[in-house]
């Protein structure tokens, strides 16, 4: 189980870092192209040396600081003294922060991780009472259902990652997963996926972010300890999810490889199938000889 958690953390950290890097470089190039003087100044600057190692303690401190800021931001506040789970801040934090625990000799979630988990747990327990993150009334048509679909996946993902650390599936995580499957689309072009928030915020909340959301759902279900994936009542949901990921995989190689590392979606990535793929093949070989999903 520890090895599985480490692989999840490593994949998640690489994925999050890649998104941040791409967005940062895009912004830098765009800014430079509009400002000739800034471009000239950059060309005159000496090449920056690349560090041979990185400060994991500083990385953890930065992640904790950003998470704390989001939790305290007035605009993130929601009903029942909870806060919004942002795809662009809270989710990358929940995916990457646990991966630093071993290096920092931490034996439990940090204070901000604990606060995030408590917030998610509270909203899961009050699922039928809490208001959606956004509603049609204040943000426009479809925002209520998009909010429910998005939050159901994020709640399940964050609690599943936490349960993977202990190897025990909690009742709250089980409830979050029930909520997630209940929000899964069963007809139409999005069959197998979830309605996802659209705020023109690539790649987290945009018109094509349904696939990103389905990827997170696959990671959530594939991360779980115990025999959860073998439950008869979720087999059709898993089948629809795999079919959706296969159907919509073109042009999404990074997300495909990520979710294909989990047994819930093995084979979803056409880019990770060839005999020359040395990164994914060993992992798949181990999956084939593992005990049945559970």
C-alpha positions in Angstrom: 0.0 0.0 0.0 2.8 2.4 0.8 4.4 1.9 -2.6 1.0 2.5 -4.2 0.6 5.8 -2.3 4.1 6.9 -3.3 3.4 6.2 -7.0 0.2 8.2 -6.8 1.9 11.1 -5.1 4.8 11.1 -7.6 2.4 11.0 -10.6 0.2 13.7 -9.0 3.2 15.9 -8.2 4.5 15.6 -11.7 1.1 16.3 -13.2 0.5 19.4 -11.1 4.0 20.7 -11.6 3.6 20.3 -15.4 0.3 22.3 -15.4 1.9 25.1 -13.4 5.0 25.1 -15.6 3.0 25.3 -18.8 0.7 28.0 -17.6 3.7 30.0 -16.2 5.6 29.8 -19.5 2.6 30.7 -21.5 2.0 33.8 -19.4 5.7 34.8 -19.6 5.8 34.4 -23.4 2.6 36.3 -23.8 3.8 39.2 -21.6 7.2 39.3 -23.4 5.7 39.4 -26.8 3.8 42.5 -25.9 6.7 44.3 -24.3 9.8 44.5 -26.6 11.9 46.2 -23.8 11.2 43.3 -21.4 12.2 40.8 -24.1 15.5 42.7 -24.7 16.2 42.7 -21.0 15.7 39.0 -20.7 18.0 38.3 -23.6 20.8 40.3 -21.9 20.4 38.5 -18.6 22.9 35.6 -17.9 21.4 32.1 -18.0 19.9 31.1 -14.7 21.5 28.0 -13.2 19.3 25.1 -12.5 19.4 23.7 -9.0 20.6 20.1 -8.7 18.2 19.5 -5.8 15.1 21.0 -4.4 14.1 22.1 -0.9 11.2 19.8 0.1 10.6 21.7 3.4 10.3 25.0 1.5 7.9 23.3 -1.0 5.7 22.0 1.8 5.7 25.4 3.5 4.7 27.1 0.3 1.9 24.7 -0.4 0.6 25.1 3.2 0.8 28.8 2.9 -1.2 28.9 -0.3 -3.8 26.5 1.0 -4.2 28.6 4.2 -4.7 31.7 2.1 -7.5 30.0 0.1 -9.2 28.7 3.2 -9.3 32.2 4.7 -10.2 34.0 1.5 -13.7 35.6 2.0 -14.8 34.7 -1.5 -14.1 31.0 -0.9 -16.4 30.9 2.1 -19.6 28.8 1.7 -22.5 27.9 3.9 -22.3 25.9 7.1 -18.9 27.5 7.8 -17.2 25.6 5.0 -15.2 26.8 2.0 -15.1 26.0 -1.7 -12.9 23.2 -2.9 -11.1 24.8 -5.8 -9.9 22.7 -8.7 -6.9 25.1 -9.2 -5.8 25.4 -5.5 -7.3 22.9 -3.1 -7.0 19.9 -5.4 -3.3 20.3 -6.4 -2.6 20.8 -2.7 -4.5 17.6 -1.7 -2.7 15.6 -4.4 0.9 16.9 -3.8 1.2 17.7 -0.1 0.9 14.1 1.2 3.8 13.1 -1.1 6.2 15.2 1.0 5.4 13.6 4.3 8.0 10.9 4.1 10.8 13.3 3.2 9.8 15.6 6.1 9.4 12.7 8.6 5.8 13.5 9.1 3.5 10.8 10.4 0.2 12.6 10.0 -1.4 15.3 7.8 -0.3 18.8 8.4 -2.6 21.3 10.1 -3.8 22.7 6.8 -4.3 19.2 5.3 -6.4 18.3 8.4 -8.4 21.5 7.9 -9.1 20.6 4.3 -10.1 17.0 5.2 -12.4 18.3 8.0 -14.0 20.7 5.5 -14.6 17.9 3.0 -15.9 15.5 5.6 -18.4 18.1 6.9 -19.8 18.8 3.4 -20.1 15.1 2.7 -22.0 14.5 5.9 -24.3 17.5 5.1 -24.5 16.7 1.4 -28.3 17.1 1.2 -28.2 20.3 3.3 -25.3 22.3 2.0 -25.8 24.6 -0.9 -23.8 23.9 -4.1 -20.6 25.9 -4.5 -22.3 28.0 -7.2 -26.0 28.3 -8.2 -27.9 29.1 -11.3 -29.2 32.2 -9.5 -25.9 33.8 -8.9 -23.6 32.4 -11.7 -25.9 31.5 -14.6 -27.6 28.4 -16.0 -26.3 24.9 -15.2 -24.0 26.1 -12.4 -26.0 24.3 -9.8 -25.7 20.9 -11.4 -22.1 21.6 -12.5 -21.2 22.4 -8.9 -22.7 19.2 -7.6 -21.0 17.1 -10.2 -17.6 18.7 -9.6 -17.8 18.7 -5.9 -18.9 15.1 -5.7 -15.7 14.0 -7.5 -13.4 16.3 -5.6 -14.8 15.1 -2.2 -14.3 11.5 -3.1 -10.8 12.1 -4.5 -9.5 14.0 -1.4 -10.9 11.5 1.1 -9.8 8.5 -1.0 -6.2 9.8 -1.1 -6.3 10.2 2.7 -7.7 6.7 3.2 -4.9 5.3 1.0 -2.4 6.4 3.6 -4.0 4.2 6.3 -5.2 1.4 4.1 -8.7 1.6 5.6 -11.9 2.8 3.7 -13.8 5.1 6.1 -17.6 5.5 6.2 -17.3 9.2 5.1 -15.3 8.2 2.0 -17.8 5.5 1.2 -20.6 8.2 1.4 -18.6 10.5 -0.8 -18.2 7.8 -3.4 -21.9 7.1 -3.3 -22.5 10.8 -3.9 -20.0 10.7 -6.8 -21.6 7.8 -8.6 -25.0 9.3 -8.1 -23.8 12.4 -10.1 -22.3 10.3 -12.9 -24.0 10.9 -16.3 -25.7 7.8 -17.7 -26.8 9.1 -21.1 -25.7 11.3 -23.9 -22.3 12.4 -25.1 -21.0 12.7 -21.5 -22.2 9.2 -20.4 -19.7 8.0 -17.9 -18.4 11.5 -16.9 -19.6 14.2 -14.6 -21.1 17.7 -15.3 -18.1 20.0 -14.6 -17.9 23.7 -13.7 -17.1 26.0 -16.7 -15.4 29.3 -15.9 -13.1 29.5 -18.9 -10.3 28.5 -16.6 -8.1 26.0 -18.4 -7.5 23.2 -17.6 -9.5 22.9 -14.4 -12.8 24.6 -15.1 -13.3 25.0 -18.9 -15.5 23.7 -21.7 -13.3 20.6 -22.1 -12.7 19.9 -18.4 -15.2 17.0 -18.3 -12.4 14.7 -19.1 -10.2 16.1 -16.4 -13.0 15.5 -13.9 -13.5 11.9 -15.1 -9.7 11.4 -14.7 -10.0 12.5 -11.1 -12.9 10.2 -10.5 -10.8 7.3 -12.0 -7.9 8.2 -9.7 -10.3 8.3 -6.7 -11.8 4.9 -7.3 -8.4 3.4 -8.3 -6.7 4.7 -5.2 -9.1 3.1 -2.7 -7.9 0.3 -0.3 -9.9 -2.8 0.5 -12.3 -4.6 -1.9 -14.3 -1.5 -2.9 -13.7 -1.8 -6.7 -15.1 -5.4 -6.6 -18.5 -4.3 -5.3 -21.2 -5.5 -7.7 -23.3 -2.3 -7.4 -20.5 -0.1 -8.9 -19.5 -2.3 -11.8 -21.7 -0.5 -14.3 -20.4 2.8 -13.1 -16.8 1.7 -13.6 -17.6 0.3 -17.0 -19.2 3.6 -18.1 -16.2 5.5 -16.8 -13.7 3.4 -18.7 -15.7 3.6 -21.9 -15.9 7.4 -21.6 -12.1 7.7 -21.0 -11.4 5.5 -24.0 -13.9 7.4 -26.1 -12.5 10.9 -25.3 -8.8 10.1 -24.9 -7.5 11.6 -28.1 -5.1 14.5 -27.6 -5.0 14.1 -23.8 -1.9 11.9 -23.4 -0.8 13.3 -20.0 -4.2 12.8 -18.3 -4.5 9.4 -20.1 -1.2 8.1 -18.8 -2.0 9.3 -15.3 -5.4 7.7 -15.0 -4.2 4.5 -16.9 -1.9 3.8 -14.0 -4.9 3.0 -11.9 -6.8 -0.4 -12.2 -10.1 1.4 -12.7 -9.0 2.7 -16.1 -6.2 0.4 -17.3 -6.1 0.6 -21.0 -7.7 4.1 -21.2 -4.6 5.6 -22.7 -3.7 4.6 -26.3 -0.3 6.4 -25.8 0.7 4.1 -23.0 0.0 0.8 -24.8 2.8 0.2 -27.2 5.7 -2.3 -26.6 8.1 0.6 -26.4 6.4 2.2 -23.4 8.8 1.3 -20.7 7.3 3.7 -18.1 3.8 2.1 -18.0 4.5 -1.5 -19.0 6.2 -2.6 -15.8 3.3 -1.2 -13.8 0.8 -3.0 -15.9 2.7 -6.2 -15.6 2.4 -5.9 -11.8 -1.3 -5.2 -12.1 -1.9 -8.4 -14.1 -0.3 -10.5 -11.4 -1.8 -8.7 -8.5 -4.7 -10.0 -6.5 -8.2 -9.0 -7.8 -9.0 -5.3 -7.5 -9.9 -4.4 -4.0 
